[in-house]
């Protein structure tokens, strides 16, 4: 991973708005409607080129493919791994249980309502080894035409796969997690060996507290989170930490989030993961205050913070001065070279998700780039 050596770099979490026609094609694919494979692949390639160009134009330094090839950041694995043919999963969001009308609106999202989460009912193995290779090829082809400091690709963590896809086959959750880890190793290493930074999406380490493990005590949840990180570290054992970043998330949905586990209660567990970069929500009203955690938590040597300085569920465009202030808080505590500006979460977590207008997304990214320039003047004097 590149560091902010002479200025504050900018990036984002992963998913970005998809073109309308690609959304329709992905909807059809998810619903079992026959879709021309070559036509879909060609449209994905073109969409990656478009989204990379837009990132560069907005001033984003560390760019990705916008997750154009995936129906969502987690459920795509059902198409890349064998073993998922069981019954679909259902979820109870602890914070939304108190607000049933809001829950209907959240779960009625066109993209979220179409997601497919078949349970694991057979041994897990790699089904589509070419999938991550195509992602790498598409990203490299697109970035060859623009100026970018670095590239990254996101992949689901063993823990978040275990959250979304119920275990109907393995004798224990631990064996299930490590079976997932062994199968996902191929994707992780394919990305890293290609010279692309690997981002591992880990909502299970935060969102899992009020969904999958809502009935557990905090210490019981921390024990589960440690197991999830053991599986993650096992799967990435052959990848250098500075070639990886981890995304921590409490759930990219517009809900109360009053049941979110505090960052202070899990940060030590999160920092035990091998990835050097830690991307996390730091702009939304439930977590914007948690920069203070780093007044008492010392960042381990080699780690880099990627705090969200843009909120991912509102059409407000953050003022560049506010962005600069957010960057500055972390820089003063962790060191300017250990901070990269990012977004709270993605802007297209599910195909068809449109909480933020696509044109506003790019305006927000441009505001982040301007805020980074303002903060750079303060911390580097230029």
LINFENUR-V758959 format. One record per backbone hydrogen bond with DSSP energy under -1.0 kcal/mol. NH is the residue of the N-H (numbers start at 0). CO is the residue of the C=O. If there is no record, write none. Layout:
NH:CO ; NH:CO
This chain:
4:2 ; 10:340 ; 15:65 ; 22:18 ; 23:19 ; 24:20 ; 25:21 ; 26:22 ; 27:23 ; 28:24 ; 29:25 ; 30:26 ; 31:28 ; 32:27 ; 39:35 ; 40:36 ; 41:37 ; 42:38 ; 43:39 ; 44:40 ; 45:41 ; 46:42 ; 47:43 ; 48:44 ; 49:45 ; 50:46 ; 51:47 ; 52:48 ; 53:49 ; 54:50 ; 55:51 ; 56:52 ; 57:53 ; 58:55 ; 59:54 ; 61:9 ; 62:149 ; 67:64 ; 69:66 ; 72:348 ; 76:73 ; 77:74 ; 78:75 ; 80:76 ; 81:124 ; 85:118 ; 93:209 ; 96:92 ; 98:95 ; 102:98 ; 103:99 ; 104:100 ; 105:101 ; 106:102 ; 108:105 ; 112:108 ; 114:111 ; 118:86 ; 119:165 ; 120:82 ; 121:82 ; 126:79 ; 127:79 ; 130:127 ; 133:129 ; 134:130 ; 135:131 ; 136:132 ; 137:133 ; 138:134 ; 139:135 ; 140:136 ; 141:137 ; 142:138 ; 143:139 ; 144:141 ; 145:142 ; 148:60 ; 149:60 ; 151:62 ; 152:196 ; 154:198 ; 156:200 ; 160:156 ; 161:157 ; 162:158 ; 163:159 ; 164:160 ; 167:119 ; 175:171 ; 176:172 ; 177:173 ; 178:174 ; 179:175 ; 180:176 ; 181:177 ; 182:178 ; 183:179 ; 184:180 ; 187:183 ; 188:184 ; 189:185 ; 190:186 ; 191:187 ; 192:188 ; 194:191 ; 195:190 ; 196:150 ; 197:242 ; 198:152 ; 199:244 ; 200:154 ; 201:246 ; 204:201 ; 205:202 ; 206:202 ; 206:248 ; 207:202 ; 208:205 ; 209:206 ; 212:207 ; 215:212 ; 220:216 ; 221:217 ; 222:218 ; 223:219 ; 224:220 ; 225:221 ; 226:222 ; 227:223 ; 228:224 ; 229:225 ; 230:226 ; 231:227 ; 232:228 ; 233:229 ; 234:230 ; 235:231 ; 236:233 ; 238:235 ; 242:239 ; 243:240 ; 244:197 ; 245:276 ; 246:199 ; 247:278 ; 252:250 ; 254:252 ; 259:256 ; 264:261 ; 265:262 ; 266:262 ; 269:265 ; 270:266 ; 271:268 ; 272:269 ; 275:240 ; 276:243 ; 277:303 ; 278:245 ; 279:305 ; 286:283 ; 287:283 ; 289:286 ; 291:288 ; 292:289 ; 293:290 ; 294:291 ; 295:292 ; 296:292 ; 302:299 ; 303:275 ; 304:337 ; 305:277 ; 307:279 ; 308:341 ; 322:318 ; 323:319 ; 324:320 ; 325:321 ; 326:322 ; 327:323 ; 328:324 ; 329:325 ; 330:326 ; 331:327 ; 333:329 ; 334:330 ; 337:334 ; 338:335 ; 339:304 ; 340:8 ; 341:306 ; 343:309 ; 346:14 ; 350:70 ; 352:349 ; 360:356 ; 361:357 ; 362:358 ; 363:359 ; 364:360 ; 365:361 ; 366:362 ; 367:363 ; 368:364 ; 369:365 ; 370:366 ; 371:367 ; 372:368 ; 373:369 ; 374:370 ; 375:371 ; 376:372 ; 377:373 ; 378:374 ; 379:375
